[in-house]
């Protein structure tokens, strides 16, 4: 039995039987893609794939005052980076297009006129000035002044006067619907926006009309959206009923909150997908973490591939309570995913950050063949030590350019002095030439034997050598660094350090 059939049979609201699961992500391109939008898109994607259904992208661009084409470009680039895509949409086509609302205005006008003809909506001739004065006088909204104008008179006036089209909200009734997550919802029609506008004076549809018409014509079976849209749902149900259409299943997803219990916003940290990408997060880490915000999958398991998420996703496992966005937990995921990458994969992911940081010369310079090979070979040095891709260029800078010789205190082991540091560095110089040709185990064995002969701790012996070779006493693994740099570069750096220490 299909998911929809099971819900209908079990009293899921009597919304009718949908032969195919179809859901959608319907953003308004008036801002950058953010975590809340990603979570909505991802849950719709996972649900559709879990049910072998269809995931649709629709651009709801009726708000022309805030619309900007750059936000459409940001949407496409964000999901290209996130690496999951819709089955139907503006860029892929499909059987229910067009998928951009501004290309569907004639459709909305036609359906709004049908409502007028069937007595479910009416022409309103109230001026902007009257409506503004009304808002100041009363807090209950529009007074329905044009609702009872005879149909013939209203049609004649509409042919020559500026007008809107308003929905007739049934008075004195209640609207009920079942939400898959929240259960039965009952709403007094008196509390619904009184006779809301469907078509504005400029011919543009309002969000509510376009949303309902599109969901019906695109055969949307399930509407998964944030709980902030819950208060709009009674109006949408009334619209469905006015058209005589079956209502889709609704599922209002739990909110995403900051750790202070307030809705996630910029004051908590990065919220746009662009920010996470620029900060060095991996897309699969972000998708994995966001998929867990308000949903559960398998006891004790935290790392999932996208396919595993699709296979395990279920609306029955969603949480009613708000989800808390934990930046530290996301960072943990990111570090885990970095560790899981092969050297070649990690190098490819980190390369844009390295080019931007000027690791291979100037900002934006692409690496030579030799530099790219060295960059890939260096991945094991930092893979266990970074949380963000953006950290990698700074940690590997000493491999691509000779670092400044540190100040004398950087060479001196704890409870030691300049003279001892100089002596140990000269010993380290003799070792470095040999270490360059050894693997880590061989180099460590050589260093331990020498430390025993000198009766010093291994760390004390290596501290001045590390500072001379890498430019810092805190660096990626020393033995591998010496091997990647080669003996001559290491000896040159050590000689400069010896000179600075007075040798």
Protein Blocks (a to p, Z undefined) as FASTA:
>chain_A
ZZklmmmmnonnonopafbdcddddddffbccdfklmmmmmmmmmmmmmnopacdddddf
kbmmlgcfklmmmmmmmmmmnopacfbdfknopjkbcfbfklmmmmmmmmmmmmmmnopa
ccdfbdfklmmmmmmmpcnbpehlmmmgcfklmmmmmmmpccdddddddehiacddddfk
lopadddfklgcehiafbdfkopacfklmmmmmmmmnopabdcddfklmmmmmmmmmmmm
mnopacdddddddddddfkopacdfklocfbfklmmmnopafklmmmmmmmnopafbehi
abdcfklmmmmgcfklpcfbdcdddfklmmmmmmmmmmmpcfklmmmmmmmmmmmnomno
pghiacdfklmmmmmmmmmmmmmmcfbfklmmmmmmmmmoccddddfklmpcghiafklm
mmmmmmmmmmmmmmmmpcfklmmmmmmmmmmmnopafklmmmmmmmmmnopabdcdfklm
mmmnommlmmmmmmmmmmmnoZZ
